[in-house]
Amino acid sequence: DQVVFVDAYRGDLPGGLRWQTCEPCVDFQFSTHALPPRAILSLCRDLYARTPPAILLMIQGETWNLETGLTAAAETRLEHALSDFEARLLADERRSEALPR
C-alpha cells in the first residue's frame, strides 16, 4: 500500500510536475485552511503508530484567484500528470507480477 498526495505548486517545475518522497514532519501547525501532506503523515504516526509509504505529486499552478475551472495550461499539466501517474501505476503492477509467489 502507498499513499499519493497531489497538490498544486507555486513556482516553475520542469515538465510542469514533480514526484517527491513524502515523510512525516516533526512539527506542524494546524490551520482550518490547509493541512500539508507531511502533517497528515505525522498525524498517522501519532494516532496509529505507523505511517504508510507516501509520495507527493506536485503539479505546477498558474493562477491562484478563486475561479471556476482550470486554465488551459493547468488542464494540459493535469492530463500530463494523470498519464504519468497511470504509467507509474502500471509499472508497479508489472514489477509485483514479476515477483515470485
SULCORUR-V427373 format. One record per residue. N is the residue number from 1. PSI is psi as a letter, one per 30 degrees, with the letter a starting at -180 (none if undefined). D_FIRST is the distance of its C-alpha to the first C-alpha in Angstrom with 1 decimal. Layout:
# SULCORUR-V427373
N|PSI|D_FIRST  N|PSI|D_FIRST
This chain:
# SULCORUR-V427373
1|k|0.0  2|k|3.8  3|k|7.0  4|j|10.0  5|k|13.4  6|k|16.5  7|l|19.9  8|k|23.5  9|k|25.1  10|j|28.8  11|l|30.2  12|k|30.2  13|k|27.3  14|k|28.0  15|g|27.2  16|f|26.4  17|l|22.8  18|k|20.8  19|k|17.2  20|k|16.8  21|k|14.4  22|k|14.3  23|l|15.1  24|k|16.5  25|l|20.2  26|e|22.9  27|k|25.0  28|l|24.7  29|k|27.1  30|k|26.3  31|k|27.9  32|f|28.2  33|e|27.8  34|k|24.7  35|j|21.8  36|l|20.2  37|e|16.4  38|e|17.2  39|e|19.0  40|e|16.2  41|e|14.1  42|e|17.4  43|e|17.7  44|e|14.4  45|e|15.7  46|e|19.1  47|e|18.3  48|g|15.5  49|g|16.2  50|l|12.7  51|k|10.7  52|l|7.1  53|k|7.3  54|k|9.1  55|l|11.5  56|k|14.6  57|j|16.5  58|k|20.1  59|k|22.6  60|k|26.2  61|l|28.2  62|e|31.8  63|k|33.5  64|g|32.7  65|l|35.2  66|j|34.4  67|l|34.8  68|k|33.6  69|l|31.6  70|l|30.6  71|l|33.0  72|e|33.4  73|e|31.8  74|e|28.8  75|e|28.4  76|e|28.6  77|e|26.0  78|e|23.6  79|e|24.2  80|e|23.7  81|e|20.3  82|e|19.1  83|e|20.4  84|e|18.7  85|e|15.3  86|e|15.9  87|e|17.2  88|e|14.1  89|e|11.9  90|e|14.5  91|e|14.8  92|e|11.2  93|e|11.9  94|e|15.3  95|e|14.1  96|e|12.0  97|f|15.0  98|f|17.3  99|k|16.0  100|k|18.4  101|none|17.6
